[in-house]
Amino acid sequence: MKNKWYLPVRSKRFSAVRSKRFSAVRSKRFSAVRSKRFSANQWGISWLLLAILTAILCIVISPVSATGIGQNQPKIAAIETTPVNSSPAEWVKQGRTFYEAGQYTDAIELLQKAASAYQNQGDTIKQATVLSNLALAYHQLSLWSQANNAISQSLTLLQTEPNRDVSTHHLNVLAQSLTIQGRLQLNQGQPEQALATWEQATALYNQLGDKTGKIKSQINQAQAMQALGFHRRALQLLQQVRETLDTQPDSLTKAVGLRSLGEVLQLVDDLPQARQVLDESLQIARQLQSPPDISAALLSLANTARQQQQVEAALEFYQEAITQAPSPLIQLRAKLNQLSLLIETDNRQEAQSLVPQIQSQLNTLPISDQAITFRINFSESLIKLVETLHATSLQPDIAQILTTAIQQAETLGDKRLQAYALGTLGHLYEQTNQLQPAQDLTQQALIKTQAIEAWDSLYPWQWQLGRLLKQQGDIQGAIAAYQGAVDTLQSLRSDLVAVNSNVQYSFRKQVEPIYRELVELLLPKDDTQVSPERLEQARQVIELLQIAELDNFFHTDCITARPVNIDTIDQEAAVLYPIILSDRLEIIVHLPNQPLRRYTTFVSQTELKSTLEELRQALPQRTSLRFLPLARKVYDWMIKPAAADLAQSEVKTLVFVLNGTLRNIPMAALHDGDKYLLQNYAIALTPGLELLESKPLTEQQLEVLTAGVSESRQNFSALPNVKIELQKIQSFMSGKLLLNQEFTKSILENTIGNVSFPIVHLATHGQFSSEAEGTFIITWDDKLNVNELSFLLKTTDLRRTNPIELLVLSACETAKGDDQAALGLAGVAVRAGARSTIATLWLVDDATTADLMVKFYQVLTEDKVSKAEALRRAQLLILQDPKYRKHPYFWTPFVLVGNWV
């Protein structure tokens, strides 16, 4: 398989969502791709066609992966011929030489002659073999109708009557033809058919006792599984393949199998294991002196190192792949990857020196879909280089490269590539402020993308059109285009998020801005009379952004959202949506039984973010009052505009739907010059009302599972007060205590599985991060990341219908320097199915934590108040305690996320 791409996309059935602007019905199964360079298990050379690292304003070119180079690439099958100087055999031999050199048109001409000759001789087996080879050559030129016809003819010739005995050679040719048919199906966006075809091929190889053929066919099945989104199934199958390979001597098949396994491990974010397996593949390839497989392993290792943010290692692997590459095409792949990484890491001089080398090689390529894709990829890198260096002299060259790509795509009849090249040229014109030509090209890209129902490639062009219309003053048209992009993103949720952590970067750079820019259009700064409908639309967009972020955090579309009326939850609560825009802070507020209200504070995004960062750094400094003027400034921006309306409404609880840098700031610490916000209101956070479980804490006797580690473990310091904290909680609440050696992963799983606990209290070291793998808690013997913890906590659902009412994570903290770390805090609550979570934004000494937690449970059980109010009263007791010097360091990091009632 050639051109396996850098970021995976699942091509399972997309949800049938209709864009508000576009009437095309999405009821049929959407194929993630229509050609080999875009097959959904492949990792794209470019952000657009994968619809993940997607953007036009800030393009990040994805490196080409290596699977498919070498032994896993379909090759023209050898034909058993006697004698050697037979004319058809020579044609096949020469055709194979042309094929492997990338001269596919010449290969087709010779293979057609050979097929006709064998037909005249009545040799159906050899004719069938040549036809399957011919299908491969057509495949390389994206001549899908001809390719499908050739492979269909091959299989028809190989069909036999039931119960008829056939030779081993016949069965072997049939298995080869099925293997090629599966490749064609996968690369035309038919992964289910490909999987079924490869299962037939595997059965034939098994019947023949061909272990090598069976293993290769299983590797193919794994690729189809990935295209269907069954990454774990693919991993399981490849691990079985590895068990078989481990019992066999080193071979090229073993090298390919390990490489495939390594790339799936990379896909599911097990990067250390991926690196190890790919190293094994490389060593075998080197031992067997196979340059194609050596360069393939090096490319995969480079991509893994790149994902691990090991830039120098990645560049070294790319360079070695270039040196080891046995063909110009493989060299070019590695150079394109190297160029995109050099630009991404601001190595401008090295990037510029690579440009003429790539351009020279591109000019020698014959027309093929691969060559067109390389041209567009190169253009994207050049566009990014122009944006970085302001090298406007490159723009005519880029336009010419893209014009050539458009013409070549038209020659091949590849509409997806035509759309891709047209849209990219539109972005180039957008960059040079040629707005009308840019709009025309973008609309052409949109029309072609819709015509082939390539919905995964649609939203970048909708976004680009929205930007262009906005620049030309067509605000209504821009809003419609942006809303169309958001609608498309929602319909593609599962495909946009079921990927590795590299998408976290792309999401923040190329997906999140679409939502924010739409809100900016809906809430124009010069219009103070925005209609209630527009305010509601803006609120919904922010809710959708929150859901998309959590989907991206978990790499799965596991988040279920339902419209919620806040007035049915709490008549004494106000919900605030602060939205950071480029030149202002917009706050949408819902007051009880009133329409939405909008408050605007004009402050630049730069000033706002720098102030929030200063405040976040100052609050944990327990001996300094540097935080106070900063807390006052943020209060004036966020709360003061609505303060009078909040007071008049007599609300008792403020619920914040925070996003961006605001998530790392404890709202309780905001100060009006006289009091902290906590002194006037109970405070809660929620990732969004539509994610909220609205049921209040039950009034039944609450049992609590308390567990923790008080001793030093896994390079984390001891927490001696954890033992006191847990024992005090157990003294007035019934439940179960797991301390130190008793707090292991297996014991926790058994305990939760056997007993129903409305409250789970975990007192141990932990960390929240913007990545699921970086969000974990410490047990006695292990680390539990958020996904593992969520799985354990959800085992309670097997025995009861009620979820955990309250999850308390004591002694945890958000990752330093990670402005999206609080995503992990919200993520724990949502993924674990807990109605509420209490955790800390930074690590407080365990004595303070113990005092506050004990007070919280006392208030909760004795005063029968809401969770938000119980936390508020416990925090106020700490604030008023002289031994804590009334500094917010001690009480303000404790936050309640989720249901507050």
Summary of the structure (lengths in Angstrom):
residues: 901
radius of gyration: 30.2
end to end distance: 55.4
largest distance: 101.6
contacts: 3345
relative contact order: 0.07
helix: 59%
strand: 8%
